[in-house]
Amino acid sequence: MKRYLFIIGVPVLATLLALAAGEGILRFVEKRGGPRFNGLSVAFGENFFFHHWKPGQPLYPTKPLFDRWVGWHAGPHTESPEVVFNSLGWRSRHEYAPMKNSKRVILIGDSFTYGTHLPDGQTIADRLQASLGETYQVLSFAAEGYGIDQMAVIATQLAPAYQPNAVIVAFIADDLRRTCTPFAWGQARKPYYELVGGRPLLRGFPVPQPEINARRHRRLPQRVTDALLTYLSKSRVINALASPYLQWREKNCLESLNAGLFTEIQRTLSPGTRLLFAHLDGDLPEGFRRHLKKSGIGYLEYREFEGTLAARLHLVPGRSDGYHPDAARAQVIASVYRDWLESGR
């Protein structure tokens, strides 16, 4: 009996000592400025959040309006006297009922299009509406934190009901990364897509109510799962072992899945509906650009137009908080969109 215990115990003990040594070495490397091994904390983001969450704590960071289609959008819960929302919860001083004798333009985007740190009247949508006049009706479907996947849901599931004449999908490089998780902001569920047979398929819809999802995570089996995955995600050794797979999955998402969503948006829109993909900020992955080129999908590179238009408008574009467009940059972006709409290209 002792012999069997020895035969089993020695390898187990040696393995545990090796893991402990590896853990110590990797943590030391991190403290010395080396690579960080924390990819699993993102992959298990929902489990991590609910393991530390206590009943009574907020389920959203800024109390946005829950939406079964896209997870959230900043609606009447946002407390700001400078921001007005319509009855649907989208940032607009107008209802989204079709207007006679007007062309409908739908803007889809993240916080850049939403107008973070900008008062009403100075957002891209408001500037575009003012420049186009009553012959156009500009409808903005944008919220802080949106990824390409949520924009795709809006473009393919919500926008067609408004019978738009043109759709503008405005994105930044960060939006591609947001597509890679069904749990955003560290605490908010959203729909997501998976590539099946080379084509993106919508998953996680309808999005569960935050309170319902929280109750599921309070059940004992799920609490045990959350605790186990949380502690595993803190291990540098396990993160290092999982790193090749996590890197492959992220690359596949950033390049193939996001490019597939652009194709899906283009394929779904009604014939005759004009479509513009507008890249507003950040450096796009080379692989993503190759996928788009291979699929025959182009996009407008805003930075190529900013200097010329800013000079023409006598504006100095900037950033309101070091990141989001200020009023001058919002006006320049709106001018880029107006020129595209009026060009008929």
C-alpha positions, 0 to 999 in steps of 0.5 A, a space after each residue: 500500500 505504501 508503495 502505491 502511495 509513493 508511486 502516486 504521491 511523488 509525481 503529484 508532489 513534483 507536479 504541484 511543486 513545478 506549478 508553484 515554481 512556474 507560478 512564482 516565476 511568471 508573477 516575477 516576470 510580470 512585476 519586472 515589466 514582462 508580458 502579462 498572462 491574464 487572457 482567461 480573466 477576459 474569457 471568463 469575464 462573466 464568471 469573474 464578475 458574478 463571483 465578486 458581485 453582491 446582491 444590491 450592487 448595480 448590474 450596470 456601471 451607468 444605468 443604461 436602458 436594457 434592450 433585448 436586441 443589443 443588450 443596452 442603450 443609453 436611455 432615460 436612465 442617463 442623468 444629464 440635462 444636456 442629453 434628451 432621448 426619445 420614447 425608444 430610448 435613443 439619443 434624439 430630440 425627435 421620434 423615429 416615425 417616418 416623415 413624408 417627403 424625406 429621405 431616411 439616413 440611419 447612423 449606427 455606431 459607438 460612443 463616437 456617434 452617440 456623442 459622449 461629452 457633447 451636448 445635444 445639438 453638437 453630436 454628429 447626428 445633430 450636425 448632419 441633420 442641421 446640414 441636410 435640412 428637412 429633405 433628410 431624416 437622420 436616425 441615430 442608433 448609437 450607444 457607448 460601448 457598442 461592438 461591431 456585433 451590436 452594430 450588425 444586429 441593428 443594421 440587420 434586425 432593426 434598421 430595415 423596419 425604417 426603410 432607410 435610403 442610406 445606412 452609415 456604420 461608423 466604427 473605431 478599432 476598439 469596436 472590433 475587440 468588443 465583438 470577441 466577448 458576449 459580456 461587455 464592460 465587465 458586467 453587461 450581457 449582449 448578443 454575439 456571433 459565431 462563425 459557422 461554415 464561414 458565416 456569422 450566426 447570431 447567438 445569445 438572443 434575446 438578451 436576458 434581463 440583467 436581474 434574471 441573469 443575476 439570479 441564475 448566477 446565485 444558484 449553487 451549481 453556477 456559483 461553484 462554476 463561477 468560483 472555479 473559473 475565477 480562480 483558474 483565471 488568476 493562475 499565471 501558469 494556466 493562462 500561459 498554457 491557454 495563451 496560444 488558443 486564446 491568441 488564435 481565437 482573438 485573431 479569428 474574431 478580430 479578422 474573420 468574424 468582424 469581416 464576416 459581419 461587414 459582409 452580413 450587413 451588406 448582404 442583408 440591406 434592401 436593394 437600393 439602400 446605400 451603405 457606408 462603412 466609416 472608420 473614425 479612429 484607431 489602427 485596424 488589424 492588417 488581417 481584417 483589412 485583407 479579409 475586407 478587400 478579399 470580400 470586395 468591401 470598402 470603407 471610408 477612412 476619415 483621417 484621409 478627409 479630416 485635414 482638407 475639410 477642417 481647413 475648408 470649414 475653418 475648424 481645428 478638430 480635437 478630442 473632448 476628453 483625449 479620446 472622443 471627438 469634440 464639437 469641431 471634429 463632430 462637425 467635420 465628420 458630419 460634413 464627410 457624411 453629407 458630402 458622401 450622401 450628396 455625391 450619390 456614390 
